[in-house]
Amino acid sequence: MIIGLTGGIGSGKSTVASMFSALGIPVYIADTEAKKLMRTSEIRMKIEEVFGTRAYTESGPDNAYIAGIVFRNKEKLQMLNTIIHPAVRAHFLQWSSQQKSPYVIKEAAILFESGADKDCDAVILVTAPSEVRIERVMERDGVSREAVLERMSNQWSEDKKKSLSDYIITNTDLEETRRQVRDLHLYLINNKTSR
């Protein structure tokens, strides 16, 4: 069973993913794997075709340079996604087929936006109040409130994600979040679910 895990910026997806991992569930972090795949020669060649050789430095992809382009140019963002998403999907499906577990978690910030939810048997949405999320990101990334709000405005709304999700974990209190994860874990093991 493939369980998608998503949530808006600052919701605590990584915290929830690590809780599932602590319960022995294999967790695939799509963003981390995408960054690794960007270092492969095949992906590098495709990215350089779109963004030029400046997209890479000696140490790997120049994420700041690429981000600077895609945040201003939706067409270039779409082109980047067309390169990255199919590669991540293929890598994930290969990875998941090798796991020996009742279910696996695919954690992705843009699970719905990328269409990756279509590969999932169910989706968990991690939520937290907007103010909590803003404070977390400001503290974590050392950025201004305005910068966080700008990032949030580029993501799908919480309501839209809720309407497409099968389970919701509210992440405001660590112990309560852990309890929700434990309960959902037991439910998923005992009830094979499919969308």
C-alpha positions, 0 to 999 in steps of 0.5 A: 500500500502506498500512502501519500503524506503532504502538507503546506509549508511549516505544517510539520510533514517531516516531523510526522514522516519521522514518526512513521519511520520510528514505527518501522515504516519505510519513508520516501522523501520526494524532495531529497530524492529529487535533489539526488536525481538532479545530480545524475548525468541524464537529468543534468543534461535535460536541465542544462538544455532548459536553463543553460550550463549556469544551472550547475556549478562544480558541486552540483545543481545551482538551486538558487539560480534555478529557483530564481528563474522558476519563481518568476517564470511559470513556463520554465517551472513547468519545464523543470517539473516535466523533467523532475516529476517523472524521474522521481515517480519512476525512482519511487516505484522502483524503491517501493517495490523493494520494501517489505512492509504493510505500507510505505509513505511517500512524503511530498510537499507538492503531492497533489500539484505534481499528480503524485497522489494518483499513485497513492492508495490514500493520502494523509494531510498534515495541518497546523494553524496558519500562524503556527506555520508562519512562526515555524518557517520564520524560525526554521529558515530565518526569513521574514513573515512576508517571505513565508506568506509569499511561499504560502501563496504559491501553494494550494490552499489548505481547504483544497488539499483537505478535500482531496485527502483521506486522513488529516493529522493536526500537528500542534502538540508533539505528543498529540501528533504522535498519538494520531500517527500511532492510531493511524498506523494501527488503522492502516495495518489492520484495514487495507484501504484504497481510494 
